Amino acid sequence: MTFQDPDRIPARLRPRVAEIDALTSSFADEHLNDEYAVLCRRMASTLAQQRPSLLARDAAVTWAAAIVHAVGWVNFLSDPAEKPHMTMTQLAAATNVTASAIAAHSRKIRKRLYLSQFDPDWTLPSLMPDNPLAWLIEVDGVPVDMRFAPLELQEEALRRGFIPYIPSVGDTLPKLDPRDYLSDDGLEPDAFRTVEDPPDHPSDDGLEPDAFWAEEDPPGGAGDPSDEGDLIPDEFRAMIEQLLAGAAGALPPSATMVDLNSALAGIVEEYNTRPQAELGGLSPDNLQELLDADWLSPESAIQIDDSLKLNDLASSRTLDDARLVLDLLAEQGRVKATPRKNLPRTFVAAFRERMRPRGSAMEERDHGLERGPRTLNEEDLWSLHMTRRLLELAGLVKLRKGVFSRTRRGERLTHAEATGELFVLLLSTLFRHMNLAYLDRAAPAPDFQHTIGFTLYQFDRVGDDWKSAGELVDTLVLPMVRDELPTSNYFDEPAFILEMRFLRQLEGLGMAEARKLAREPGSALPRTEWRKTELFGRVVTFEIDATDSPGTDA
């Protein structure tokens, strides 16, 4: 919750609040500690600023005792294992207020402030490390205990105010400027990046958005809650609330913090391992495996086969274009860049002459080939422009001192026997490191790209039949990502993003195919349908233990 400004306490209640503060501070000094004194003063101030205020009636000493009890209730003051420790009987005796009056007034406070045990807003700083509710947030659709998350996620969660401090360092960090937790380039780490707050990487040639993401800063993720109320999935939050309410005898009334931590750990485990229909039969843990996969290591949940030969990959235009650029650089040696840091027209002409025909008139137009015999710049020939960008990002082509050349790795992967390795590198770089928004210049939607592993998995499940992008979008895109994609009054923008940034790229790789049908009534364009090719199954496999859920296909 947001705490009220103490200066806004109504004038008529200031004497009452001062009296209550004096009583709680004196009590805390004698029986508790400074942490209790601070929280009790904060609670009195918060109650005084509510309309109507509970503190306007009844004796100040009663409210002081009730505030101590309410704060103590949140922090397990009655648990003998806690230090300090105090029972209701002891509290009543020390304050000269009856136990029944303390209990009744404490219930009013808990109801008014919506308190619960483990409430992060009212937890003692010394108990914060043991309070799971202070650290549980949703990242990429999975409830994550940030105490055990990677440091970079902890830093970004702190910067956004989602956690109180970095667990491995301690509670001194909240006093630092949150801007200290920006990455070196001033951009936000990825798992929390928002659709409204995308990274801007102005390109060297003045084009925006840039095709490049920094190698250490891939596109951001879906786990970006827009406000604190959405940090935990609704179903998971309900399970926690049920537990804290002691529903169905889940915990005894005398439960300790250790008991609750253990029970909450069980809830997290049960939720994260249970298959969910909206995740295509995956559990949140399965989903996290897909999103964390690096695509290249033997332990990755997404396995890409790099043993395929040139003949196996003959359908891949993306591979063909990449090999052609590498071959031309090998033939021409050092190629001087234009002032806009593009390939020169002589290179463009050589590429255009030898590139694979694109087939349809639409493909010709898309790739800048319908312009006839006139001289083209690199950016006029989109297939070359994107291939050069992709190779540069993959570390196979470099621009140094105004000259393009192959890197050592690029030289090695130019050879035909390295075709499988080259294809895998192109596939991984395209989807995981290139800014896919550069392909269509539409809204950034970094969460879409960050969860592309899930999209790939779902297309493997449902991609055998011909379907349009509009029919596929509900199945291939994570629900929390789909709901945040931009919309338009004039066309289906989520379907457009899926087609341009996923389906068409798979088609270029030879892993999907498209067919165009007759234009439907009221539609400005012919209907395009997609399905996966035989090559898809040969290239990609998924190493996860998932239970298939019925009714999740598009």
VEXPA-883256 format. One record per residue (C-alpha): residue number from 1; chain; x, y, z; residue in one letter. Coordinates in steps of 0.05 Angstrom, whole numbers, plus 5000, padded with zeros to 4 digits. Each point is the difference from the previous one (the first is absolute). Layout:
% VEXPA-883256
R num cadena   c1   c2   c3 residuo
R NUM      A    X    Y    Z       A
...
***
This chain:
% VEXPA-883256
R num cadena   c1   c2   c3 residuo
R   1      A 5000 5000 5000       M
R   2      A 5020 5073 4994       T
R   3      A 5013 5032 5067       F
R   4      A 4970 5068 5014       Q
R   5      A 5040 5063 5011       D
R   6      A 5003 5013 5076       P
R   7      A 4993 5075 4986       D
R   8      A 4930 4987 4974       R
R   9      A 4973 4975 5066       I
R  10      A 4936 5041 5015       P
R  11      A 5015 5055 5051       A
R  12      A 4946 4974 5048       R
R  13      A 5033 4931 5003       L
R  14      A 5072 5023 5008       R
R  15      A 4997 5003 5076       P
R  16      A 4969 4930 5001       R
R  17      A 5054 4972 4953       V
R  18      A 5055 5033 5041       A
R  19      A 4972 4967 5063       E
R  20      A 4996 4932 4966       I
R  21      A 5070 5008 4972       D
R  22      A 5027 5016 5069       A
R  23      A 4967 4938 5029       L
R  24      A 5022 4952 4945       T
R  25      A 5071 5027 4999       S
R  26      A 5007 4994 5076       S
R  27      A 4972 4930 4998       F
R  28      A 5046 4979 4943       A
R  29      A 5060 5029 5036       D
R  30      A 4985 4960 5062       E
R  31      A 4973 4934 4972       H
R  32      A 5015 4996 4925       L
R  33      A 5049 5037 4956       N
R  34      A 5010 5060 4954       D
R  35      A 4971 4964 4940       E
R  36      A 4934 4991 5036       Y
R  37      A 5001 5073 5021       A
R  38      A 5008 5023 4927       V
R  39      A 4945 4955 4973       L
R  40      A 4952 5019 5056       C
R  41      A 5010 5075 4985       R
R  42      A 4989 4987 4926       R
R  43      A 4936 4961 5014       M
R  44      A 4972 5054 5045       A
R  45      A 5014 5053 4947       S
R  46      A 4968 4958 4945       T
R  47      A 4937 4987 5042       L
R  48      A 4994 5074 5018       A
R  49      A 4997 5021 4927       Q
R  50      A 4944 4953 4981       Q
R  51      A 4928 5024 4994       R
R  52      A 4969 4988 5049       P
R  53      A 5058 4986 5046       S
R  54      A 4995 4944 5051       L
R  55      A 5043 5041 5048       L
R  56      A 4947 5054 5008       A
R  57      A 4964 4959 5053       R
R  58      A 5020 4959 5062       D
R  59      A 5060 5010 5045       A
R  60      A 5068 5012 4971       A
R  61      A 5031 4946 5045       V
R  62      A 4952 4949 4970       T
R  63      A 5020 5018 4929       W
R  64      A 5073 5000 5020       A
R  65      A 4994 4929 5027       A
R  66      A 4959 4979 4939       A
R  67      A 5052 5029 4952       I
R  68      A 5056 4962 5036       V
R  69      A 4958 4937 4995       H
R  70      A 4985 5010 4926       A
R  71      A 5072 5011 4982       V
R  72      A 5020 4942 5045       G
R  73      A 4947 4955 4967       W
R  74      A 5030 5013 4931       V
R  75      A 5069 4985 5028       N
R  76      A 4984 4938 5043       F
R  77      A 5013 5036 5066       L
R  78      A 4964 4943 5036       S
R  79      A 5047 4947 4970       D
R  80      A 5047 4977 5056       P
R  81      A 5054 4990 4947       A
R  82      A 5000 5074 4983       E
R  83      A 5041 5053 5036       K
R  84      A 4968 5042 5028       P
R  85      A 4941 4956 5021       H
R  86      A 4937 5020 5037       M
R  87      A 4932 4967 5011       T
R  88      A 4933 5035 5001       M
R  89      A 4997 4990 5076       T
R  90      A 5068 5034 5008       Q
R  91      A 4980 5057 4955       L
R  92      A 4936 5012 5038       A
R  93      A 5036 4999 5066       A
R  94      A 5054 5048 4976       A
R  95      A 4951 5051 4970       T
R  96      A 4944 4994 5052       N
R  97      A 4950 4988 4944       V
R  98      A 4956 4938 5001       T
R  99      A 5017 4945 4952       A
R 100      A 4930 5002 4971       S
R 101      A 5005 5075 4985       A
R 102      A 5068 4991 4967       I
R 103      A 4975 4943 4958       A
R 104      A 4937 5037 4978       A
R 105      A 5038 5064 4980       H
R 106      A 5056 4960 4967       S
R 107      A 4948 4965 4956       R
R 108      A 4973 5067 4978       K
R 109      A 5070 5023 4981       I
R 110      A 5015 4936 4962       R
R 111      A 4934 5006 4962       K
R 112      A 5010 5074 4985       R
R 113      A 5072 4991 4975       L
R 114      A 4988 4932 4967       Y
R 115      A 5056 4970 5042       L
R 116      A 5024 4929 4994       S
R 117      A 5056 4962 5032       Q
R 118      A 5062 5008 4957       F
R 119      A 4972 5067 4975       D
R 120      A 5064 5030 4969       P
R 121      A 4978 5071 5015       D
R 122      A 4998 4986 5075       W
R 123      A 5057 4950 5008       T
R 124      A 5057 5016 5046       L
R 125      A 5064 5013 4959       P
R 126      A 5036 4945 5040       S
R 127      A 4946 4950 4979       L
R 128      A 4997 5021 4927       M
R 129      A 5050 4947 4976       P
R 130      A 4953 4946 5027       D
R 131      A 4936 5030 4971       N
R 132      A 4985 4964 4933       P
R 133      A 4945 5049 4982       L
R 134      A 5051 5056 4997       A
R 135      A 5038 4963 4946       W
R 136      A 4947 4963 4958       L
R 137      A 4987 5034 4933       I
R 138      A 4979 4975 4932       E
R 139      A 5055 4997 4948       V
R 140      A 4981 4974 4930       D
R 141      A 4936 4971 5029       G
R 142      A 5035 4961 5055       V
R 143      A 4997 5017 5074       P
R 144      A 5073 5010 5019       V
R 145      A 5030 5007 5070       D
R 146      A 5049 5057 4987       M
R 147      A 5043 4979 5059       R
R 148      A 5026 4944 4955       F
R 149      A 4997 5036 4933       A
R 150      A 5061 5022 4959       P
R 151      A 5031 5065 5024       L
R 152      A 4981 5039 4937       E
R 153      A 4926 4984 5011       L
R 154      A 5006 5020 5073       Q
R 155      A 5032 5066 4981       E
R 156      A 4945 5017 4950       E
R 157      A 4945 4979 5049       A
R 158      A 5030 5046 5052       L
R 159      A 5005 5057 4950       R
R 160      A 4926 4993 4985       R
R 161      A 4982 4996 5074       G
R 162      A 4976 4928 4998       F
R 163      A 5047 4975 5055       I
R 164      A 5027 5036 5061       P
R 165      A 5074 4989 4987       Y
R 166      A 5051 4952 4968       I
R 167      A 4996 4938 5045       P
R 168      A 5074 4982 4993       S
R 169      A 5022 5070 5021       V
R 170      A 4950 5022 5052       G
R 171      A 4954 5058 5017       D
R 172      A 5050 5055 4987       T
R 173      A 4986 4999 4926       L
R 174      A 4931 5033 5000       P
R 175      A 5035 5064 5022       K
R 176      A 5037 5003 4935       L
R 177      A 4975 5035 4937       D
R 178      A 4959 4950 4960       P
R 179      A 5035 5025 4938       R
R 180      A 5061 4964 5025       D
R 181      A 4967 4937 4977       Y
R 182      A 4995 5018 4926       L
R 183      A 5043 4959 4954       S
R 184      A 5063 5029 4972       D
R 185      A 4964 5026 4938       D
R 186      A 4945 5032 5042       G
R 187      A 4949 4948 4979       L
R 188      A 4957 4958 5045       E
R 189      A 5017 4926 5008       P
R 190      A 4956 4958 4958       D
R 191      A 4953 4958 5042       A
R 192      A 4964 5063 5023       F
R 193      A 5001 5042 4937       R
R 194      A 4932 5030 4982       T
R 195      A 4966 5007 4933       V
R 196      A 4993 5075 5013       E
R 197      A 5073 5007 5020       D
R 198      A 5040 4963 4945       P
R 199      A 5074 5006 4989       P
R 200      A 5022 5050 4948       D
R 201      A 5064 4984 4964       H
R 202      A 5007 5053 4945       P
R 203      A 5037 4966 4944       S
R 204      A 5065 5023 4972       D
R 205      A 4967 5018 4934       D
R 206      A 4944 5040 5033       G
R 207      A 4946 4948 4993       L
R 208      A 4954 4986 5059       E
R 209      A 4987 4952 5031       P
R 210      A 5068 4968 4993       D
R 211      A 5007 4928 4979       A
R 212      A 5048 4988 5057       F
R 213      A 4992 4984 5073       W
R 214      A 5064 5002 5040       A
R 215      A 5028 4930 5010       E
R 216      A 4992 5005 5075       E
R 217      A 4932 5034 4995       D
R 218      A 4951 4957 4959       P
R 219      A 4927 5022 4992       P
R 220      A 4959 5006 5062       G
R 221      A 4951 4957 5030       G
R 222      A 4929 4987 5018       A
R 223      A 5008 5000 5073       G
R 224      A 4988 5073 5006       D
R 225      A 4941 5014 5045       P
R 226      A 4970 5069 4989       S
R 227      A 4985 5011 5073       D
R 228      A 5011 4968 5067       E
R 229      A 4931 4969 5001       G
R 230      A 5018 4956 4941       D
R 231      A 5066 4973 5026       L
R 232      A 4970 4932 5015       I
R 233      A 4951 4961 4956       P
R 234      A 4928 5003 5026       D
R 235      A 4994 4925 5011       E
R 236      A 5066 4998 5038       F
R 237      A 4981 5061 5041       R
R 238      A 4934 4966 5019       A
R 239      A 5039 4938 5024       M
R 240      A 5044 5044 5044       I
R 241      A 4940 5038 5028       E
R 242      A 4966 4934 5016       Q
R 243      A 5061 4976 5037       L
R 244      A 5008 5064 5040       L
R 245      A 4927 4997 5019       A
R 246      A 5011 4930 5026       G
R 247      A 4949 4972 4951       A
R 248      A 4981 4928 5007       A
R 249      A 5046 4992 5060       G
R 250      A 5061 5010 4956       A
R 251      A 5038 5027 5060       L
R 252      A 4987 4998 5074       P
R 253      A 4985 5066 5036       P
R 254      A 5068 4995 5034       S
R 255      A 5038 4996 4933       A
R 256      A 5069 5031 5002       T
R 257      A 5037 5037 4946       M
R 258      A 5038 4936 4984       V
R 259      A 4934 4963 4991       D
R 260      A 4974 5053 4953       L
R 261      A 5064 5003 4960       N
R 262      A 4997 4925 4992       S
R 263      A 4927 5002 4979       A
R 264      A 5012 5056 4950       L
R 265      A 5058 4962 4970       A
R 266      A 4953 4942 4989       G
R 267      A 4950 5046 4966       I
R 268      A 5054 5027 4954       V
R 269      A 5023 4930 4983       E
R 270      A 4929 4975 4986       E
R 271      A 4982 5060 4957       Y
R 272      A 5065 5000 4960       N
R 273      A 4998 4926 4985       T
R 274      A 4926 4994 4981       R
R 275      A 4985 4998 4924       P
R 276      A 4955 5056 4978       Q
R 277      A 4955 5000 4939       A
R 278      A 5015 5072 4981       E
R 279      A 5074 4982 4998       L
R 280      A 4987 4945 4949       G
R 281      A 5004 4946 5053       G
R 282      A 5064 5027 5029       L
R 283      A 5012 5015 5073       S
R 284      A 5031 5068 5019       P
R 285      A 5065 4962 5013       D
R 286      A 4997 4971 4929       N
R 287      A 4986 5069 4973       L
R 288      A 5060 5028 5037       Q
R 289      A 5043 4945 4970       E
R 290      A 4980 5022 4931       L
R 291      A 5012 5074 5014       L
R 292      A 5067 4987 5033       D
R 293      A 5024 4954 4944       A
R 294      A 5063 5024 4965       D
R 295      A 4984 4956 4938       W
R 296      A 5073 4980 4991       L
R 297      A 5023 4960 5061       S
R 298      A 4986 4925 5009       P
R 299      A 4960 5015 5064       E
R 300      A 4954 5050 4965       S
R 301      A 4925 4985 5001       A
R 302      A 4999 5021 4927       I
R 303      A 5048 4958 4959       Q
R 304      A 5023 5022 4931       I
R 305      A 5033 4948 4955       D
R 306      A 5065 5026 4970       D
R 307      A 5017 4936 4963       S
R 308      A 4956 5013 4939       L
R 309      A 5036 5004 4933       K
R 310      A 4994 5051 4944       L
R 311      A 4951 4955 4961       N
R 312      A 4956 4993 5062       D
R 313      A 4994 5075 5005       L
R 314      A 4989 5015 4926       A
R 315      A 4933 5032 5014       S
R 316      A 5029 5054 5045       S
R 317      A 5004 5068 4965       R
R 318      A 5029 5031 5063       T
R 319      A 5058 4951 5000       L
R 320      A 5009 5008 4925       D
R 321      A 5004 5076 5006       D
R 322      A 5049 4996 5059       A
R 323      A 5046 4952 4963       R
R 324      A 4998 5046 4939       L
R 325      A 5020 5061 5040       V
R 326      A 5057 4961 5032       L
R 327      A 5022 4974 4932       D
R 328      A 5000 5070 4969       L
R 329      A 5041 5027 5058       L
R 330      A 5049 4943 4990       A
R 331      A 5004 5016 4925       E
R 332      A 5004 5075 5007       Q
R 333      A 5043 5002 5063       G
R 334      A 4995 5065 5039       R
R 335      A 4937 5037 4978       V
R 336      A 4998 5075 5013       K
R 337      A 4936 5023 5034       A
R 338      A 4958 5059 4976       T
R 339      A 4994 5064 5041       P
R 340      A 4936 4969 5029       R
R 341      A 5041 4939 5021       K
R 342      A 4965 4955 4950       N
R 343      A 5028 4954 4947       L
R 344      A 5018 5036 4935       P
R 345      A 4958 4997 4937       R
R 346      A 5050 4954 4965       T
R 347      A 4990 4949 5055       F
R 348      A 4924 5009 4997       V
R 349      A 5001 4989 4924       A
R 350      A 5041 4936 5008       A
R 351      A 4954 4974 5054       F
R 352      A 4938 5016 4959       R
R 353      A 5027 4964 4939       E
R 354      A 5015 4936 5038       R
R 355      A 4945 4998 5052       M
R 356      A 4946 4946 4999       R
R 357      A 4936 5022 4963       P
R 358      A 4946 5020 5049       R
R 359      A 4941 4971 4961       G
R 360      A 4937 5040 5010       S
R 361      A 4988 5073 4982       A
R 362      A 4987 5016 5073       M
R 363      A 5067 4970 5020       E
R 364      A 5034 5039 4945       E
R 365      A 4969 5064 5026       R
R 366      A 5017 4983 5072       D
R 367      A 5073 4990 4983       H
R 368      A 5007 5061 4955       G
R 369      A 5006 4960 4935       L
R 370      A 4941 5030 4963       E
R 371      A 5039 5063 4984       R
R 372      A 5029 4972 4937       G
R 373      A 5071 5010 4975       P
R 374      A 5016 5065 5035       R
R 375      A 5058 5005 5049       T
R 376      A 4981 4982 5071       L
R 377      A 5029 5019 5067       N
R 378      A 5005 4948 5055       E
R 379      A 4937 5025 5035       E
R 380      A 4961 4994 4935       D
R 381      A 5015 4926 4999       L
R 382      A 4969 4980 5066       W
R 383      A 5022 4927 4998       S
R 384      A 5073 5022 4995       L
R 385      A 4992 5055 5052       H
R 386      A 4971 4952 5051       M
R 387      A 5050 4945 4984       T
R 388      A 5059 5048 5010       R
R 389      A 4969 5022 5066       R
R 390      A 4989 4928 5022       L
R 391      A 5070 4978 4983       L
R 392      A 5030 5060 5035       E
R 393      A 4960 4986 5063       L
R 394      A 5019 4926 4996       A
R 395      A 5073 5020 5002       G
R 396      A 5015 4974 4929       L
R 397      A 5009 5068 4966       V
R 398      A 5033 5061 5029       K
R 399      A 5005 5073 4982       L
R 400      A 5067 5029 5021       R
R 401      A 5027 5068 4979       K
R 402      A 4949 5005 4944       G
R 403      A 5014 4932 4970       V
R 404      A 4956 4937 5000       F
R 405      A 5033 4932 5007       S
R 406      A 4988 4931 5027       R
R 407      A 5021 4983 5071       T
R 408      A 5041 4938 5012       R
R 409      A 4937 4963 5019       R
R 410      A 4966 5027 4938       G
R 411      A 5057 4972 4958       E
R 412      A 4993 4932 5032       R
R 413      A 4924 4997 4991       L
R 414      A 5005 5020 4927       T
R 415      A 5021 4929 4983       H
R 416      A 4945 4952 4979       A
R 417      A 5017 4949 5054       E
R 418      A 4982 5052 5053       A
R 419      A 4931 5012 4971       T
R 420      A 4962 4969 5058       G
R 421      A 5037 5041 5051       E
R 422      A 4989 5064 4959       L
R 423      A 4925 4986 4995       F
R 424      A 4993 4989 5075       V
R 425      A 5037 5065 5014       L
R 426      A 4956 5039 4952       L
R 427      A 4937 4971 5031       L
R 428      A 5021 5015 5071       S
R 429      A 5026 5069 4984       T
R 430      A 4938 5020 4961       L
R 431      A 4950 4982 5054       F
R 432      A 5041 5012 5063       R
R 433      A 5046 5059 4985       H
R 434      A 4973 5040 4941       M
R 435      A 4946 5052 5014       N
R 436      A 4942 4969 4962       L
R 437      A 4963 5066 5001       A
R 438      A 5051 5024 4948       Y
R 439      A 4968 4952 4950       L
R 440      A 4933 5037 4997       D
R 441      A 5011 5066 5036       R
R 442      A 4937 4988 5040       A
R 443      A 4994 5005 5076       A
R 444      A 5061 4971 5037       P
R 445      A 4963 4945 5040       A
R 446      A 5064 4974 5032       P
R 447      A 4960 4951 5043       D
R 448      A 4979 4964 4937       F
R 449      A 5072 4988 4982       Q
R 450      A 5022 4982 5070       H
R 451      A 4948 4943 5001       T
R 452      A 5015 4976 4929       I
R 453      A 5022 4932 5028       G
R 454      A 4928 4988 5022       F
R 455      A 4975 5021 4931       T
R 456      A 5048 4952 4967       L
R 457      A 4977 4944 5046       Y
R 458      A 4926 5013 4985       Q
R 459      A 5012 5003 4925       F
R 460      A 5032 4932 5005       D
R 461      A 4936 4975 5034       R
R 462      A 4948 5031 4955       V
R 463      A 5036 5017 4936       G
R 464      A 4983 4939 4958       D
R 465      A 4936 5031 4973       D
R 466      A 4992 5062 4957       W
R 467      A 4979 5059 5043       K
R 468      A 5002 5075 4993       S
R 469      A 5040 5044 5047       A
R 470      A 4934 5025 5030       G
R 471      A 4980 4928 5016       E
R 472      A 5068 4984 5029       L
R 473      A 5012 5061 5044       V
R 474      A 4959 4977 5059       D
R 475      A 5038 4934 5003       T
R 476      A 5070 5021 4982       L
R 477      A 5006 5061 5044       V
R 478      A 4999 4997 5076       L
R 479      A 4935 5028 5028       P
R 480      A 5033 5054 5042       M
R 481      A 5042 5021 4940       V
R 482      A 4942 4998 4951       R
R 483      A 4958 5044 5045       D
R 484      A 5054 5053 5000       E
R 485      A 5013 5001 4924       L
R 486      A 4979 5065 4965       P
R 487      A 4934 5001 4964       T
R 488      A 4974 5039 4941       S
R 489      A 4931 5021 4975       N
R 490      A 5021 4985 4929       Y
R 491      A 5033 4931 5002       F
R 492      A 5016 4942 5046       D
R 493      A 5067 5026 5028       E
R 494      A 5015 4940 5045       P
R 495      A 4991 4954 4940       A
R 496      A 5044 5047 4958       F
R 497      A 5055 4997 5052       I
R 498      A 4996 4924 5003       L
R 499      A 5004 4994 4924       E
R 500      A 5056 5050 4989       M
R 501      A 5044 4982 5059       R
R 502      A 4990 4925 5004       F
R 503      A 4964 4966 4943       L
R 504      A 5034 5037 4943       R
R 505      A 5068 4990 5033       Q
R 506      A 4987 4926 5006       L
R 507      A 4980 4999 4927       E
R 508      A 5066 5033 4981       G
R 509      A 5037 4947 5041       L
R 510      A 4961 4945 4964       G
R 511      A 4965 4978 5063       M
R 512      A 4930 5025 4981       A
R 513      A 4962 5008 4935       E
R 514      A 4945 5048 4979       A
R 515      A 4943 4998 4950       R
R 516      A 4957 5057 4977       K
R 517      A 4926 4989 4990       L
R 518      A 4947 5043 4967       A
R 519      A 4984 5067 5032       R
R 520      A 4943 4995 5049       E
R 521      A 4941 5048 4995       P
R 522      A 5017 5066 5034       G
R 523      A 5074 4984 5004       S
R 524      A 5052 5043 4966       A
R 525      A 5050 4943 4993       L
R 526      A 4999 4927 4981       P
R 527      A 4996 4950 5057       R
R 528      A 5068 4970 5018       T
R 529      A 5005 4934 5037       E
R 530      A 5060 4967 5031       W
R 531      A 5024 4932 5022       R
R 532      A 5067 4971 5021       K
R 533      A 5043 4961 4952       T
R 534      A 5035 4933 5009       E
R 535      A 5064 5039 5013       L
R 536      A 4971 5031 5063       F
R 537      A 4997 4932 5035       G
R 538      A 5070 4983 4977       R
R 539      A 5029 5065 5026       V
R 540      A 4964 5011 5066       V
R 541      A 4983 4953 5057       T
R 542      A 4977 5015 5070       F
R 543      A 5030 4967 5062       E
R 544      A 4945 5013 5051       I
R 545      A 4954 4954 5039       D
R 546      A 4932 5031 4983       A
R 547      A 4930 4972 5008       T
R 548      A 4959 5016 4938       D
R 549      A 4935 5035 5017       S
R 550      A 4939 4990 4955       P
R 551      A 4964 5059 4970       G
R 552      A 5061 5046 4994       T
R 553      A 5009 4996 4925       D
R 554      A 4980 5059 4957       A
***
